[in-house]
Amino acid sequence: MLEESAIGDLVMDLFKDAKYEDVVVSDTQFREAKKYKVADDSFYVEATYITVVRYSEVKAPLNSVWITAAHAIPSDLTAVNVMQSGPQYNPAFPLAVQAGASGGFANRVPLSYLMPTTVKKNYEAVVDLVLSFRTVSNTTQSVEILHAEVSKHTVLSEVPVVPAEGSFVP
């Protein structure tokens, strides 16, 4: 009753609204439908489908290091510049680096080596859908997702996102 591309567009919008990236919908399969007559040549339909969705999400660790503009300039983000404000315990930094903050830290280390790594996770989900729509003279109208439920969720891969040298990612 519905074209696979129309279902794919609805599901893609659902995942993009949730701020996921690289959304691809495939293998959509019809399961069953209930059709109710509401007028001559007009019907209300509830149909169930199952589909596979691949998507990605970029996740920053919860223990991100916050840097103020007074301590770092985007073109010169180094551990020496960040730590010149004085030694303070920060669980996000290794103890050896903290000890060096009091003056014994001679080498300049790019801050990107000290910050937690952002990760791009790629997923595959099997999604059960219940769609509703009307048909008037065999023309489909007002297609909506009534219910969407992930029945299987798999992490396909995790890839570190490494910023380019000299770039600043907040």
C-alpha positions as CSV (number, residue, x, y, z in Angstrom):
1,M,0.0,0.0,0.0
2,L,3.0,2.3,0.6
3,E,6.1,2.7,-1.4
4,E,9.3,1.7,0.4
5,S,10.8,5.1,-0.3
6,A,8.0,6.8,1.5
7,I,8.5,4.6,4.6
8,G,12.2,5.2,4.4
9,D,11.8,9.0,4.3
10,L,9.6,8.8,7.5
11,V,12.1,6.7,9.3
12,M,15.0,8.8,8.2
13,D,13.3,11.9,9.5
14,L,12.6,10.2,12.8
15,F,16.3,9.4,13.3
16,K,17.6,12.7,12.0
17,D,15.3,14.5,14.5
18,A,17.0,12.5,17.2
19,K,20.3,14.1,15.9
20,Y,21.8,10.9,14.4
21,E,23.9,11.1,11.2
22,D,24.5,9.1,8.1
23,V,21.0,7.5,8.3
24,V,20.3,4.8,5.8
25,V,17.0,2.8,5.7
26,S,16.9,-0.6,4.0
27,D,15.2,-3.9,3.8
28,T,11.7,-2.7,4.6
29,Q,9.2,-5.5,4.8
30,F,5.4,-5.4,5.1
31,R,4.0,-7.5,8.0
32,E,0.2,-6.9,8.2
33,A,-2.5,-4.2,7.9
34,K,-5.9,-3.5,9.1
35,K,-8.2,-1.5,6.7
36,Y,-11.3,0.3,7.9
37,K,-13.9,1.7,5.6
38,V,-14.8,5.3,6.6
39,A,-16.7,6.4,3.5
40,D,-17.3,5.3,-0.1
41,D,-13.9,4.7,-1.7
42,S,-12.2,6.0,1.5
43,F,-10.3,3.9,4.1
44,Y,-8.2,4.3,7.2
45,V,-5.3,1.9,7.4
46,E,-2.9,0.8,10.1
47,A,0.0,-1.2,8.7
48,T,3.0,-2.8,10.4
49,Y,6.4,-3.0,8.8
50,I,9.9,-4.0,9.9
51,T,13.0,-2.2,8.5
52,V,16.7,-2.0,9.1
53,V,18.3,1.4,9.9
54,R,22.0,2.1,9.9
55,Y,23.2,5.4,11.5
56,S,26.0,7.0,13.3
57,E,26.5,9.2,16.4
58,V,29.4,11.3,17.5
59,K,29.9,11.0,21.2
60,A,32.2,13.1,23.3
61,P,33.2,11.6,26.7
62,L,31.4,13.0,29.7
63,N,34.7,14.0,31.4
64,S,35.6,16.6,28.7
65,V,38.3,19.2,29.6
66,W,37.0,22.8,29.6
67,I,39.4,25.5,28.6
68,T,38.9,29.2,29.0
69,A,40.0,31.7,26.3
70,A,42.5,33.2,28.8
71,H,44.4,29.9,29.0
72,A,44.4,28.8,25.3
73,I,44.5,30.2,21.9
74,P,43.2,27.9,19.1
75,S,46.4,28.2,17.1
76,D,48.5,27.2,20.1
77,L,46.7,24.7,22.3
78,T,49.4,23.0,24.4
79,A,49.6,21.5,27.8
80,V,52.1,24.2,28.9
81,N,49.7,27.1,28.0
82,V,46.7,25.5,29.7
83,M,48.5,24.7,32.9
84,Q,50.4,27.9,33.5
85,S,47.6,29.1,35.8
86,G,49.1,27.0,38.6
87,P,48.9,23.4,39.7
88,Q,45.4,22.2,40.5
89,Y,44.2,18.6,40.7
90,N,42.1,17.7,37.7
91,P,41.1,14.0,37.3
92,A,41.0,14.4,33.5
93,F,44.8,14.9,33.4
94,P,47.4,12.2,34.2
95,L,49.3,12.8,37.5
96,A,52.6,13.1,35.7
97,V,51.3,16.0,33.6
98,Q,49.9,17.7,36.7
99,A,53.2,17.4,38.5
100,G,54.9,19.1,35.5
101,A,52.5,22.0,35.7
102,S,54.4,23.4,38.7
103,G,57.3,24.2,36.4
104,G,59.1,21.0,35.6
105,F,57.1,20.3,32.4
106,A,59.6,21.2,29.7
107,N,58.1,19.7,26.5
108,R,55.2,21.1,24.7
109,V,52.5,18.5,24.3
110,P,49.5,19.1,22.0
111,L,46.4,19.3,24.1
112,S,44.6,16.8,21.8
113,Y,46.8,14.1,23.4
114,L,45.5,15.0,26.8
115,M,41.8,15.4,26.1
116,P,39.5,12.5,26.0
117,T,38.9,11.1,22.5
118,T,35.6,11.8,20.8
119,V,34.2,8.6,19.2
120,K,32.0,8.1,16.1
121,K,29.8,5.0,16.7
122,N,28.1,3.3,13.9
123,Y,24.9,1.3,14.6
124,E,22.4,-1.0,13.0
125,A,18.9,-1.2,14.3
126,V,15.9,-3.3,13.4
127,V,12.8,-1.1,13.8
128,D,9.2,-2.3,14.1
129,L,6.8,0.3,12.7
130,V,3.1,0.9,12.9
131,L,2.0,3.4,10.3
132,S,-1.4,5.0,9.8
133,F,-2.7,6.6,6.6
134,R,-5.9,7.2,4.6
135,T,-6.6,6.0,1.1
136,V,-9.1,7.9,-1.1
137,S,-9.7,6.5,-4.6
138,N,-6.6,4.3,-4.1
139,T,-4.5,7.4,-3.4
140,T,-2.5,7.3,-0.2
141,Q,-2.7,10.4,2.1
142,S,-1.5,11.6,5.5
143,V,1.1,8.9,6.3
144,E,2.3,9.0,9.9
145,I,4.3,6.8,12.2
146,L,2.0,5.7,15.1
147,H,4.6,3.7,16.8
148,A,8.3,2.9,16.3
149,E,10.2,0.4,18.4
150,V,13.8,-0.8,18.1
151,S,13.7,-4.6,18.4
152,K,17.4,-5.2,17.9
153,H,20.3,-2.7,18.3
154,T,23.9,-3.5,17.3
155,V,27.1,-1.4,17.5
156,L,28.9,-2.0,14.2
157,S,32.0,0.0,14.9
158,E,33.6,2.7,17.0
159,V,36.0,5.1,15.3
160,P,38.0,7.8,17.1
161,V,37.4,11.3,15.8
162,V,40.9,13.0,15.7
163,P,40.8,16.7,15.2
164,A,43.3,18.1,12.7
165,E,46.5,19.5,14.3
166,G,46.0,23.0,15.4
167,S,42.2,22.9,15.3
168,F,40.0,23.4,18.4
169,V,36.9,21.3,19.0
170,P,35.0,22.4,22.1
